[in-house]
Amino acid sequence: MSSSTVNGGISFWYADDGFPAPREPLPGDASADVVIVGGGYTGLWTAYYLKKAAPFLRITVLEQKFCGYGASGRNGGWLYNGIAGRDRYAKLHGQEAAVRLQRAMNETVDEVVRVVAEEGIDADVHQGGVLEVAYTPAQLARLKAFHEHELSYGEKDRELYGAVETAERIRVADVVGSTWTPHGARLHPVKLVKGLAVAVEALGVTIYEQTPVTEIRPKHAVTPYGTVRAPYVLRCTEGFTASLKGQKRTWLPMNSSMIATERLTAEQWETIGWEGRETLGDMAHAYMYAQRTADGRIALGGRGFPYRFGSRTDNDGRTQPATIEALREILVRFFPSLTGVGVEYAWSGVLGVPRDWCATVTLDRSTGLGWAGGYVGSGVATTNLAARTLRDLVQQDSGQSGATELTGLPWVNHKVRKWEPEPFRWIGVHGMYATYRTADRRELTTHSAESSRLARVADRVAGRH
């Protein structure tokens, strides 16, 4: 790690766009028709769509720090059509139900782009699609299987490229193939979340910041400053869910870390290519994700130190020097010509991981409690679909509308068991990612076309298959 690297400070995105002016905390006990806990993408999109659909609703958003403090202000800016748990939903509800879920996700990418334009939010959106590359024989085998698997969910416009075609798009070292989908875009996470918060307030939604919710119970959201009472209380807390009373083992807060390089020169970009500004991923077991930022940097992320004991979360996004170095190694592994390029920013954040790795949307009609999340890192687009689904569930429950296409999707009201207690949670997660990294190293050195058996063992331990 260079002494000039800014480590923490929430994220590069805030360093680039500045922190928002703080909003007032909750002044005391209050009432609403809907109270939303969490001022990230899920909470703000839910407030947006509910208020649009029913302008008479009194909607209050409670946020523990400031809107976008969590994953919404720290992610990789991948607006794409992936959704956690689709294969499991296919097993539970049938292929056609999972195809409907995938189609909804494809459409969600366009929906976010549409609303951002309609609301005048300048979020550096570039719809270049998603390119995922392979650079070992085992990765190539997985890539081809992944490509075929995506086609089986109705994605007719996905394309498979060989080494030459991939290099015409982006020159990743030793690349042997890639798959590309148009259902993806690069964006600036903080510009999106700040713009959403402004749009929501303009509609008449009340946002209280610096207001941590300590407990959610039917018709009550409890804070140190007072309790907000409402017929509907919607939990939109993702990786911070474990801090709520009784939720310690609901979703595991998984760390993901990122770096952002200094601005690259025109000559450096010429060497790399990447003119389509696709979001970039790979087929490693401990995979990476990256984007070419609007101001000419590479922002690149991966798992790093995956989990803090006791489901703890960080304070300001600081990450370990070893993680920064590991991400830098990935950068240089992909683009050897950038060996001397400086890493100006590094940060980390948490994402919500359910025990079965399935994203869910739920409204308990007997209590009025609802929640959405468990996106496992695919939340930039999934939050929008979740919010529109929560809107429909609340409207259906309150008699404002009937069932909709969204309320019939297979992730609605999905139930999952809790995570194991400590220390088993910590041992399991750290063991799983150590195994994935070992599997990746073996594949790099053996050049076998067969995926490492270690990765399959880790998948079984994780409950991903």
Sine and cosine of phi, psi and omega as CSV:
sin_phi,cos_phi,sin_psi,cos_psi,sin_omega,cos_omega
0.00,0.00,0.78,-0.63,0.01,-1.00
-0.97,0.25,0.54,-0.84,0.04,-1.00
-0.91,0.42,-0.29,0.96,-0.01,-1.00
-1.00,-0.01,-0.04,1.00,0.01,-1.00
-0.97,0.25,0.81,-0.59,0.10,-1.00
-0.99,0.16,0.92,-0.40,-0.07,-1.00
-0.96,-0.27,0.92,-0.39,-0.02,-1.00
0.99,-0.15,-0.64,-0.77,-0.09,-1.00
0.91,0.41,0.52,0.85,-0.06,-1.00
0.96,0.29,-0.92,0.38,0.01,-1.00
-0.19,-0.98,0.27,-0.96,0.12,-0.99
-0.84,0.54,-0.59,0.80,-0.08,-1.00
-0.86,0.51,-0.60,0.80,0.06,-1.00
-0.97,0.26,-0.60,0.80,0.07,-1.00
-0.87,0.49,-0.57,0.82,-0.04,-1.00
-0.97,0.23,-0.67,0.74,-0.15,-0.99
-0.95,-0.31,-0.13,0.99,0.03,-1.00
1.00,0.05,0.42,-0.91,0.02,-1.00
-0.99,0.13,0.56,-0.83,0.02,-1.00
-0.95,0.31,0.40,-0.92,0.12,-0.99
-0.90,0.44,0.73,-0.69,-0.06,-1.00
-0.92,0.40,0.63,-0.78,0.10,-0.99
-1.00,-0.08,0.34,-0.94,-0.06,-1.00
-0.93,0.37,0.52,-0.85,0.16,-0.99
-0.97,0.25,0.20,-0.98,0.06,-1.00
-0.85,0.53,0.79,-0.62,-0.07,-1.00
-0.99,0.14,-0.19,0.98,-0.04,-1.00
0.32,-0.95,-0.17,-0.99,0.02,-1.00
-0.82,0.57,0.60,-0.80,-0.04,-1.00
-0.48,-0.88,0.18,-0.98,0.06,-1.00
-0.74,-0.68,0.39,-0.92,0.01,-1.00
-0.40,-0.92,0.13,-0.99,0.14,-0.99
-1.00,0.09,-0.59,0.81,0.04,-1.00
-0.66,-0.75,0.78,-0.63,0.13,-0.99
-0.92,-0.40,0.75,-0.66,-0.04,-1.00
-0.92,-0.39,0.82,-0.57,-0.02,-1.00
-0.99,-0.16,0.93,-0.38,-0.02,-1.00
0.89,-0.45,0.86,-0.52,-0.05,-1.00
-0.96,-0.28,0.63,0.77,0.13,-0.99
-0.99,-0.12,-0.31,-0.95,-0.04,-1.00
-0.84,0.55,-0.73,0.68,-0.07,-1.00
-0.87,0.49,-0.76,0.65,-0.03,-1.00
-0.90,0.43,-0.69,0.73,-0.04,-1.00
-0.95,0.32,-0.67,0.74,0.06,-1.00
-0.89,0.46,-0.64,0.77,0.00,-1.00
-0.89,0.45,-0.71,0.70,0.05,-1.00
-0.87,0.49,-0.66,0.75,-0.03,-1.00
-0.87,0.49,-0.79,0.61,-0.09,-1.00
-0.95,0.30,-0.57,0.82,0.04,-1.00
-0.91,0.41,-0.70,0.71,-0.03,-1.00
-0.93,0.37,-0.57,0.82,0.07,-1.00
-0.90,0.44,-0.68,0.73,-0.06,-1.00
-0.96,0.27,-0.57,0.82,-0.06,-1.00
-0.66,-0.75,0.99,0.14,-0.09,-1.00
-0.85,0.52,-0.36,0.93,-0.03,-1.00
-0.97,0.23,-0.23,0.97,-0.04,-1.00
-0.92,0.38,0.70,-0.72,0.14,-0.99
-1.00,0.00,0.94,-0.34,-0.09,-1.00
-0.90,-0.44,0.77,-0.64,0.03,-1.00
-0.86,-0.51,0.74,-0.67,0.09,-1.00
-0.95,-0.32,0.77,-0.63,0.05,-1.00
-0.92,-0.38,0.82,-0.58,-0.05,-1.00
-0.80,-0.60,0.76,-0.65,-0.12,-0.99
-0.93,0.36,-0.55,0.84,0.02,-1.00
-0.87,-0.49,-1.00,0.04,0.11,-0.99
-0.53,-0.85,0.38,-0.92,-0.08,-1.00
-0.85,0.52,0.83,-0.56,-0.01,-1.00
1.00,-0.02,0.19,0.98,0.01,-1.00
-0.92,0.39,-0.55,0.83,-0.06,-1.00
-1.00,0.05,-0.63,-0.77,-0.10,-0.99
-0.86,0.52,-0.49,0.87,-0.05,-1.00
-0.90,0.44,-0.41,0.91,0.02,-1.00
-0.96,-0.27,0.13,0.99,-0.11,-0.99
-0.76,-0.65,-0.07,1.00,-0.17,-0.99
-0.97,0.24,-0.01,-1.00,-0.07,-1.00
-1.00,0.10,0.03,1.00,0.03,-1.00
0.94,0.34,0.52,0.85,0.05,-1.00
-1.00,-0.07,0.98,-0.18,0.15,-0.99
-1.00,-0.02,0.99,-0.14,-0.09,-1.00
-0.60,-0.80,0.09,-1.00,-0.22,-0.97
-1.00,-0.05,0.23,0.97,0.04,-1.00
-0.98,0.22,0.59,-0.81,0.06,-1.00
-0.66,-0.75,0.73,-0.68,-0.06,-1.00
-0.95,0.32,0.78,-0.62,0.12,-0.99
0.99,-0.16,0.04,1.00,-0.09,-1.00
-0.83,0.55,-0.68,0.73,-0.04,-1.00
-0.91,0.42,-0.62,0.79,0.04,-1.00
-0.92,0.39,-0.61,0.79,0.05,-1.00
-0.91,0.42,-0.54,0.84,0.07,-1.00
-0.90,0.44,-0.65,0.76,0.02,-1.00
-0.93,0.37,-0.62,0.78,-0.06,-1.00
-0.98,0.19,-0.58,0.81,-0.16,-0.99
-0.85,-0.53,-0.06,1.00,-0.01,-1.00
0.98,-0.18,0.42,-0.91,-0.07,-1.00
-0.88,0.47,-0.65,0.76,-0.07,-1.00
-0.89,0.45,-0.61,0.79,0.04,-1.00
-0.90,0.44,-0.65,0.76,0.01,-1.00
-0.94,0.35,-0.55,0.84,0.07,-1.00
-0.90,0.44,-0.65,0.76,0.04,-1.00
-0.89,0.45,-0.62,0.78,0.04,-1.00
-0.90,0.43,-0.68,0.73,0.01,-1.00
-0.91,0.41,-0.65,0.76,0.02,-1.00
-0.88,0.47,-0.65,0.76,0.03,-1.00
-0.89,0.45,-0.60,0.80,0.03,-1.00
-0.94,0.35,-0.65,0.76,0.06,-1.00
-0.83,0.55,-0.70,0.72,-0.02,-1.00
-0.94,0.33,-0.46,0.89,-0.02,-1.00
-0.90,0.44,-0.62,0.79,0.03,-1.00
-0.83,0.55,-0.73,0.68,0.01,-1.00
-0.92,0.39,-0.57,0.82,0.00,-1.00
-0.90,0.43,-0.70,0.72,0.03,-1.00
-0.89,0.46,-0.71,0.70,0.02,-1.00
-0.87,0.50,-0.64,0.77,0.00,-1.00
-0.90,0.44,-0.76,0.65,-0.06,-1.00
-0.92,0.39,-0.65,0.76,0.02,-1.00
-0.85,0.53,-0.68,0.74,0.03,-1.00
-0.93,0.37,-0.69,0.72,-0.04,-1.00
-0.89,0.45,-0.61,0.79,-0.03,-1.00
-1.00,0.03,-0.01,1.00,0.02,-1.00
0.93,0.36,0.53,0.85,0.02,-1.00
-1.00,0.01,0.90,-0.44,0.00,-1.00
-1.00,0.02,1.00,-0.02,-0.09,-1.00
-0.95,-0.33,0.42,0.91,0.03,-1.00
0.82,0.58,0.61,0.79,-0.05,-1.00
-0.96,0.27,0.77,-0.63,0.12,-0.99
-0.72,-0.70,0.90,-0.44,-0.09,-1.00
-1.00,0.05,0.97,0.23,-0.01,-1.00
-0.98,-0.20,0.04,1.00,-0.01,-1.00
0.99,0.16,-0.11,-0.99,-0.05,-1.00
-0.85,-0.52,0.80,-0.60,0.03,-1.00
-0.91,-0.42,0.85,-0.53,0.03,-1.00
-0.89,-0.46,0.79,-0.61,-0.19,-0.98
-0.93,-0.38,0.35,-0.94,0.09,-1.00
-0.81,-0.58,0.64,-0.77,0.01,-1.00
-0.70,-0.71,0.26,0.96,0.19,-0.98
-0.69,-0.72,0.33,-0.95,0.04,-1.00
-0.85,0.52,-0.64,0.77,0.00,-1.00
-0.92,0.39,-0.64,0.77,0.05,-1.00
-0.90,0.44,-0.62,0.78,0.00,-1.00
-0.90,0.44,-0.66,0.75,0.05,-1.00
-0.88,0.47,-0.68,0.73,0.03,-1.00
-0.92,0.40,-0.62,0.78,0.00,-1.00
-0.87,0.49,-0.73,0.69,-0.01,-1.00
-0.91,0.42,-0.65,0.76,0.04,-1.00
-0.91,0.42,-0.66,0.75,0.03,-1.00
-0.88,0.47,-0.70,0.71,0.00,-1.00
-0.85,0.52,-0.75,0.66,0.01,-1.00
-0.89,0.45,-0.62,0.79,0.00,-1.00
-0.89,0.45,-0.67,0.74,0.02,-1.00
-0.91,0.42,-0.62,0.79,0.05,-1.00
-0.88,0.48,-0.55,0.84,-0.01,-1.00
-0.93,0.37,-0.26,0.96,0.08,-1.00
-0.99,-0.15,0.34,0.94,0.16,-0.99
1.00,0.05,0.24,0.97,-0.02,-1.00
-1.00,0.05,1.00,0.09,-0.15,-0.99
-0.96,0.27,-0.33,0.94,-0.11,-0.99
-0.99,-0.16,0.22,0.98,0.08,-1.00
-0.97,0.23,0.57,-0.82,-0.04,-1.00
-0.80,-0.60,0.55,-0.84,0.02,-1.00
-0.93,-0.37,0.76,-0.65,-0.04,-1.00
-0.87,-0.50,0.53,-0.85,0.16,-0.99
-1.00,0.07,-0.16,-0.99,-0.07,-1.00
-0.89,0.46,-0.69,0.72,-0.07,-1.00
-0.92,0.39,-0.72,0.69,0.00,-1.00
-0.90,0.44,-0.61,0.80,0.03,-1.00
-0.90,0.44,-0.71,0.70,-0.03,-1.00
-0.89,0.45,-0.42,0.91,0.06,-1.00
-0.94,0.35,-0.43,0.90,0.03,-1.00
-1.00,-0.01,-0.74,0.67,-0.04,-1.00
-0.45,-0.89,0.68,-0.73,-0.08,-1.00
-0.99,-0.17,0.99,0.11,0.10,-0.99
-1.00,0.04,0.71,-0.71,-0.04,-1.00
-0.85,0.52,0.72,-0.69,0.10,-1.00
0.89,0.45,0.30,0.95,-0.04,-1.00
-0.90,0.44,0.66,-0.75,-0.03,-1.00
-0.88,-0.48,-0.13,0.99,0.02,-1.00
0.08,-1.00,0.17,-0.99,0.03,-1.00
-0.34,-0.94,0.27,-0.96,0.14,-0.99
-0.78,-0.63,0.63,-0.78,-0.08,-1.00
-0.76,-0.65,0.69,-0.73,0.14,-0.99
-0.84,-0.54,0.62,-0.78,0.06,-1.00
-0.97,0.25,-0.17,0.98,-0.10,-1.00
-1.00,0.09,0.90,0.43,0.00,-1.00
-0.23,-0.97,0.40,-0.91,0.02,-1.00
-0.49,-0.87,0.46,-0.89,0.17,-0.99
-1.00,-0.01,0.61,-0.79,0.11,-0.99
-0.52,-0.85,0.15,-0.99,0.06,-1.00
-0.99,-0.14,0.95,-0.31,-0.13,-0.99
-0.83,0.56,-0.68,0.74,-0.08,-1.00
-0.95,0.31,-0.62,0.78,0.06,-1.00
-0.88,0.47,-0.57,0.82,0.04,-1.00
-0.93,0.37,-0.76,0.66,-0.09,-1.00
-0.93,0.36,-0.60,0.80,0.05,-1.00
-0.92,0.40,-0.67,0.75,0.02,-1.00
-0.91,0.42,-0.62,0.79,0.04,-1.00
-0.90,0.44,-0.69,0.73,-0.01,-1.00
-0.87,0.48,-0.67,0.74,0.03,-1.00
-0.90,0.44,-0.68,0.73,0.00,-1.00
-0.89,0.45,-0.64,0.76,-0.01,-1.00
-0.91,0.41,-0.70,0.72,0.03,-1.00
-0.90,0.43,-0.59,0.81,0.01,-1.00
-0.89,0.45,-0.45,0.89,0.04,-1.00
-0.98,0.19,-0.23,0.97,0.01,-1.00
0.95,-0.30,0.21,0.98,0.07,-1.00
-0.99,0.16,0.62,-0.78,0.04,-1.00
-1.00,-0.09,0.81,-0.59,0.05,-1.00
-0.91,-0.42,0.83,-0.56,0.13,-0.99
-0.94,-0.34,0.82,-0.57,0.05,-1.00
-0.97,-0.24,0.06,-1.00,-0.02,-1.00
0.80,0.60,0.56,0.83,-0.08,-1.00
-0.75,-0.66,1.00,0.08,-0.01,-1.00
-0.95,0.32,0.74,-0.67,0.11,-0.99
-1.00,0.01,0.83,-0.56,-0.05,-1.00
-0.99,-0.11,-0.42,0.91,-0.01,-1.00
-0.47,-0.88,0.64,-0.77,0.13,-0.99
-0.89,-0.45,0.79,-0.61,0.14,-0.99
-0.64,-0.77,0.23,-0.97,-0.08,-1.00
-0.75,0.66,0.83,-0.55,0.05,-1.00
0.93,0.37,0.21,0.98,-0.03,-1.00
-0.64,-0.77,0.72,-0.70,0.23,-0.97
-0.87,-0.50,0.91,-0.41,-0.16,-0.99
-0.99,-0.12,0.77,-0.63,0.05,-1.00
-0.76,-0.65,0.23,-0.97,0.07,-1.00
-0.90,0.43,-0.30,0.96,-0.09,-1.00
-0.98,-0.19,-0.08,1.00,-0.05,-1.00
0.54,-0.84,0.10,-0.99,-0.02,-1.00
-0.90,-0.43,0.72,-0.69,0.09,-1.00
-0.99,-0.17,0.82,-0.57,0.00,-1.00
-0.97,-0.23,0.69,-0.73,-0.01,-1.00
-0.33,-0.94,0.53,-0.85,0.06,-1.00
-0.86,0.52,-0.52,0.85,0.00,-1.00
-0.85,-0.53,0.80,-0.60,0.10,-1.00
-0.86,-0.51,0.89,-0.46,-0.11,-0.99
-0.93,-0.37,0.86,-0.51,-0.02,-1.00
-1.00,0.00,0.90,-0.44,-0.03,-1.00
-0.78,-0.63,0.84,0.54,-0.21,-0.98
-0.93,-0.36,-0.10,1.00,0.11,-0.99
0.65,0.76,-0.88,-0.47,-0.11,-0.99
-0.92,0.39,-0.19,0.98,0.00,-1.00
-0.98,-0.18,0.16,0.99,-0.05,-1.00
-0.87,0.50,-0.57,0.82,-0.07,-1.00
-0.89,0.45,-0.31,0.95,-0.02,-1.00
-0.98,0.19,-0.20,0.98,0.00,-1.00
-0.99,0.13,0.56,-0.83,0.00,-1.00
-0.83,0.56,0.80,-0.60,0.05,-1.00
0.99,0.14,0.03,1.00,-0.08,-1.00
-0.91,-0.41,0.24,0.97,-0.13,-0.99
-0.82,0.57,-0.58,0.82,-0.08,-1.00
-0.93,-0.36,0.24,0.97,-0.05,-1.00
-0.94,0.33,-0.86,0.51,0.07,-1.00
-0.79,-0.61,0.65,-0.76,0.00,-1.00
-1.00,0.08,0.77,-0.64,0.04,-1.00
-0.99,0.16,0.99,-0.15,-0.03,-1.00
-1.00,0.04,0.75,-0.66,0.03,-1.00
-0.98,0.20,0.64,-0.77,0.23,-0.97
-0.73,-0.68,0.63,-0.77,-0.09,-1.00
-0.85,-0.53,0.42,-0.91,-0.04,-1.00
-0.64,-0.77,0.39,-0.92,0.20,-0.98
-0.78,-0.63,0.41,-0.91,0.15,-0.99
-0.76,-0.65,0.77,-0.64,-0.01,-1.00
-0.97,0.23,0.15,-0.99,0.23,-0.97
-0.92,0.39,0.22,-0.98,0.04,-1.00
-0.90,0.44,0.73,-0.69,0.02,-1.00
-1.00,0.09,0.45,-0.89,0.03,-1.00
-0.99,0.15,0.26,-0.97,0.05,-1.00
-0.86,0.52,-0.60,0.80,0.01,-1.00
-0.92,0.39,-0.62,0.78,0.02,-1.00
-0.92,0.40,-0.67,0.74,0.06,-1.00
-0.90,0.44,-0.58,0.82,0.04,-1.00
-0.87,0.50,-0.63,0.78,0.01,-1.00
-0.92,0.39,-0.61,0.79,-0.09,-1.00
-1.00,0.08,-0.60,0.80,-0.16,-0.99
1.00,0.04,-0.82,-0.57,0.07,-1.00
0.90,0.44,0.56,0.83,-0.02,-1.00
-0.94,0.33,-0.41,0.91,0.01,-1.00
-0.98,0.21,-0.16,0.99,0.04,-1.00
0.81,0.58,0.57,0.82,0.11,-0.99
-0.89,0.45,0.48,-0.88,0.25,-0.97
-0.95,0.30,0.56,-0.83,-0.18,-0.98
-0.86,-0.52,0.76,-0.64,0.08,-1.00
-0.69,-0.72,0.02,-1.00,0.03,-1.00
-0.67,-0.74,-0.03,-1.00,-0.06,-1.00
-0.96,-0.29,0.31,0.95,0.09,-1.00
-0.93,0.38,0.38,-0.93,0.05,-1.00
-0.93,0.36,-0.69,0.72,0.13,-0.99
-1.00,-0.10,0.98,0.20,-0.25,-0.97
-0.96,0.28,0.30,-0.95,0.06,-1.00
-0.93,-0.37,0.24,-0.97,0.09,-1.00
-0.55,-0.84,0.59,-0.81,-0.09,-1.00
-0.46,-0.89,0.32,-0.95,0.13,-0.99
-0.58,-0.81,0.41,-0.91,0.17,-0.99
-1.00,-0.04,0.92,-0.39,-0.11,-0.99
-0.96,0.28,0.29,-0.96,-0.02,-1.00
-0.89,0.45,-0.45,0.89,-0.01,-1.00
-0.99,-0.15,0.29,0.96,0.20,-0.98
1.00,0.06,0.46,0.89,0.09,-1.00
-0.95,-0.31,0.15,-0.99,0.26,-0.97
-0.94,-0.33,0.84,-0.54,0.13,-0.99
-0.97,-0.25,0.84,-0.54,-0.17,-0.99
-0.70,-0.72,0.67,-0.74,-0.06,-1.00
-0.71,-0.71,0.24,-0.97,0.05,-1.00
-0.18,-0.98,-0.06,-1.00,-0.14,-0.99
-0.96,0.27,-0.65,0.76,-0.02,-1.00
0.86,0.52,-0.74,-0.68,0.04,-1.00
-0.98,0.18,0.95,-0.30,-0.32,-0.95
-0.97,0.24,-0.41,0.91,-0.20,-0.98
-0.33,-0.94,0.68,-0.73,0.07,-1.00
-0.99,-0.14,0.67,-0.74,-0.05,-1.00
-0.80,0.60,0.66,-0.76,0.05,-1.00
0.96,0.26,0.35,0.94,0.00,-1.00
0.86,0.52,0.57,0.82,0.03,-1.00
-0.97,0.23,0.41,-0.91,0.06,-1.00
-0.85,-0.52,0.33,-0.95,-0.04,-1.00
-0.97,0.24,0.12,-0.99,0.03,-1.00
-1.00,-0.10,-0.70,0.71,-0.15,-0.99
-0.69,-0.72,0.28,0.96,0.05,-1.00
1.00,0.02,0.10,1.00,0.03,-1.00
-0.89,0.45,0.58,-0.82,0.02,-1.00
-0.76,-0.65,0.28,-0.96,-0.09,-1.00
-0.95,0.31,0.61,-0.79,0.08,-1.00
-0.81,0.59,-0.59,0.81,0.00,-1.00
-0.90,0.43,-0.57,0.82,0.03,-1.00
-0.93,0.37,-0.67,0.74,0.03,-1.00
-0.87,0.50,-0.68,0.73,0.00,-1.00
-0.91,0.41,-0.63,0.77,0.01,-1.00
-0.90,0.44,-0.65,0.76,0.02,-1.00
-0.94,0.35,-0.60,0.80,0.07,-1.00
-0.89,0.46,-0.62,0.78,0.04,-1.00
-0.89,0.46,-0.61,0.79,0.06,-1.00
-0.90,0.43,-0.69,0.72,0.02,-1.00
-0.82,0.57,-0.75,0.66,-0.04,-1.00
-0.96,0.29,-0.53,0.85,0.09,-1.00
-0.87,0.50,-0.66,0.75,0.02,-1.00
-0.96,0.27,-0.69,0.72,-0.12,-0.99
-0.77,-0.64,0.99,0.13,-0.05,-1.00
-0.84,0.55,-0.44,0.90,-0.01,-1.00
-0.93,0.37,-0.18,0.98,-0.02,-1.00
-0.99,-0.16,0.33,0.95,-0.04,-1.00
-0.78,0.63,-0.65,0.76,-0.06,-1.00
-1.00,-0.05,0.05,1.00,-0.06,-1.00
-0.96,0.29,0.67,-0.74,-0.03,-1.00
-0.98,0.19,0.57,-0.82,0.16,-0.99
-0.99,-0.12,0.93,-0.36,-0.10,-0.99
-1.00,0.04,-0.48,0.88,-0.07,-1.00
-0.67,-0.74,0.56,-0.83,0.12,-0.99
-0.59,-0.80,0.59,-0.81,-0.01,-1.00
-0.31,-0.95,0.16,-0.99,0.05,-1.00
-0.58,-0.81,0.22,-0.97,0.03,-1.00
-0.36,-0.93,0.08,-1.00,-0.01,-1.00
-0.90,-0.44,0.55,-0.83,0.09,-1.00
-0.85,-0.53,0.41,-0.91,-0.08,-1.00
-1.00,0.01,0.79,-0.62,0.00,-1.00
-0.84,-0.55,0.93,-0.37,0.11,-0.99
-0.95,0.30,0.28,-0.96,-0.06,-1.00
-0.89,0.45,-0.49,0.87,0.02,-1.00
-0.97,-0.22,0.18,0.98,0.07,-1.00
0.87,0.49,0.56,0.83,-0.01,-1.00
-0.90,-0.44,0.83,-0.56,0.13,-0.99
-0.93,0.38,0.55,-0.83,-0.06,-1.00
-0.61,-0.79,0.40,-0.92,0.17,-0.98
-0.73,-0.68,0.77,-0.64,-0.10,-0.99
-0.63,-0.77,0.62,-0.79,0.26,-0.97
-0.73,-0.68,0.88,-0.47,0.04,-1.00
-1.00,0.09,0.95,-0.30,-0.13,-0.99
-0.94,0.33,-0.29,0.96,0.01,-1.00
-0.99,0.15,-0.39,0.92,-0.07,-1.00
-0.88,-0.48,-0.32,0.95,-0.10,-0.99
0.99,0.17,0.11,0.99,0.04,-1.00
-1.00,0.06,0.73,-0.68,0.04,-1.00
-0.72,-0.69,0.31,-0.95,0.07,-1.00
-0.34,-0.94,0.34,-0.94,0.08,-1.00
-0.51,-0.86,0.57,-0.82,0.04,-1.00
0.49,-0.87,-0.44,-0.90,-0.12,-0.99
0.94,0.34,0.67,0.74,-0.15,-0.99
-0.98,0.20,-0.21,0.98,0.04,-1.00
0.79,0.62,0.63,0.78,0.09,-1.00
1.00,-0.04,-0.01,1.00,0.02,-1.00
-0.94,-0.33,0.58,0.81,-0.21,-0.98
-1.00,0.08,-0.28,0.96,-0.13,-0.99
-0.87,0.50,-0.67,0.75,0.08,-1.00
-1.00,-0.02,-0.64,0.76,-0.10,-0.99
-0.87,0.49,-0.53,0.85,0.04,-1.00
-0.84,0.54,-0.59,0.81,-0.03,-1.00
-0.93,0.36,-0.70,0.71,0.04,-1.00
-0.90,0.44,-0.65,0.76,0.03,-1.00
-0.88,0.48,-0.67,0.74,-0.03,-1.00
-0.91,0.42,-0.70,0.72,0.02,-1.00
-0.91,0.41,-0.52,0.85,0.04,-1.00
-0.95,0.31,-0.67,0.74,0.08,-1.00
-0.87,0.49,-0.66,0.75,0.08,-1.00
-0.81,0.58,-0.77,0.64,-0.05,-1.00
-0.91,0.41,-0.60,0.80,0.01,-1.00
-0.92,0.40,-0.66,0.75,0.03,-1.00
-0.92,0.40,-0.68,0.74,0.01,-1.00
-0.92,0.40,-0.61,0.80,0.04,-1.00
-0.91,0.41,-0.71,0.71,-0.04,-1.00
-0.91,0.42,-0.59,0.81,-0.05,-1.00
-1.00,0.05,0.04,1.00,0.06,-1.00
0.99,0.14,0.17,0.99,0.01,-1.00
-0.98,0.17,-0.35,0.94,0.04,-1.00
-0.37,-0.93,0.16,-0.99,0.04,-1.00
-0.99,-0.10,-0.24,-0.97,0.06,-1.00
-0.89,0.45,0.52,-0.86,0.02,-1.00
-0.81,-0.59,0.07,-1.00,0.06,-1.00
-0.86,0.51,-0.61,0.79,-0.04,-1.00
-0.94,0.33,-0.62,0.78,-0.02,-1.00
-0.94,0.35,-0.26,0.97,0.03,-1.00
-1.00,-0.07,0.05,1.00,0.01,-1.00
-0.95,0.31,0.49,-0.87,-0.19,-0.98
-0.94,0.34,-0.23,0.97,0.01,-1.00
-1.00,0.07,-0.08,1.00,-0.02,-1.00
-0.97,0.26,0.79,-0.62,0.03,-1.00
0.88,0.47,0.47,0.88,0.07,-1.00
-0.96,0.29,0.72,-0.70,-0.01,-1.00
-0.95,-0.31,0.58,-0.81,-0.01,-1.00
-0.59,-0.81,0.55,-0.84,0.00,-1.00
-0.95,0.31,0.28,-0.96,-0.02,-1.00
-0.98,0.19,0.27,-0.96,0.09,-1.00
-0.95,0.31,0.37,-0.93,0.05,-1.00
-0.90,0.44,0.43,-0.90,0.08,-1.00
-0.95,0.33,0.25,-0.97,0.10,-0.99
-0.95,0.31,0.46,-0.89,0.06,1.00
-1.00,0.04,0.09,1.00,-0.10,-0.99
-0.90,0.43,-0.55,0.84,0.00,-1.00
-0.89,0.45,-0.75,0.66,-0.03,-1.00
-0.90,0.44,-0.73,0.69,-0.02,-1.00
-0.88,0.48,-0.70,0.72,-0.04,-1.00
-0.90,0.44,-0.73,0.68,-0.06,-1.00
-0.93,0.37,-0.72,0.69,-0.01,-1.00
-0.92,0.40,-0.62,0.78,0.05,-1.00
-0.90,0.43,-0.63,0.78,0.00,-1.00
-0.89,0.46,-0.75,0.66,-0.06,-1.00
-0.96,0.28,-0.51,0.86,0.10,-0.99
-0.89,0.45,-0.62,0.79,0.01,-1.00
-0.93,0.38,-0.68,0.74,0.04,-1.00
-0.87,0.49,-0.69,0.73,-0.02,-1.00
-0.91,0.41,-0.63,0.78,0.05,-1.00
-0.89,0.45,-0.65,0.76,0.03,-1.00
-0.88,0.47,-0.66,0.75,0.03,-1.00
-0.89,0.46,-0.68,0.73,0.00,-1.00
-0.89,0.45,-0.65,0.76,0.01,-1.00
-0.89,0.45,-0.66,0.75,-0.02,-1.00
-0.91,0.41,-0.54,0.84,0.03,-1.00
-0.93,0.38,-0.55,0.84,-0.10,-1.00
-1.00,-0.07,-0.50,0.87,-0.06,-1.00
-1.00,0.06,-0.42,0.91,-0.03,-1.00
0.87,0.49,0.40,0.92,0.05,-1.00
-0.97,0.22,0.56,-0.83,0.04,-1.00
-0.99,0.15,-0.11,0.99,-0.03,-1.00
-1.00,-0.09,0.72,-0.70,0.03,-1.00
-0.89,0.46,0.59,-0.81,0.00,-1.00
-0.87,0.50,0.70,-0.71,0.03,-1.00
-0.90,0.44,-0.44,0.90,0.02,-1.00
-0.85,0.53,-0.64,0.77,-0.02,-1.00
-0.91,0.42,-0.60,0.80,0.02,-1.00
-0.92,0.40,-0.61,0.79,0.06,-1.00
-0.89,0.46,-0.71,0.70,0.00,-1.00
-0.89,0.47,-0.63,0.77,0.04,-1.00
-0.86,0.51,-0.68,0.73,-0.03,-1.00
-0.92,0.39,-0.67,0.74,0.03,-1.00
-0.88,0.48,-0.65,0.76,-0.05,-1.00
-0.94,0.34,-0.40,0.92,-0.09,-1.00
0.99,0.12,0.39,0.92,-0.04,-1.00
-1.00,0.09,-0.26,0.96,0.00,-1.00
-0.73,-0.68,0.00,0.00,0.00,0.00
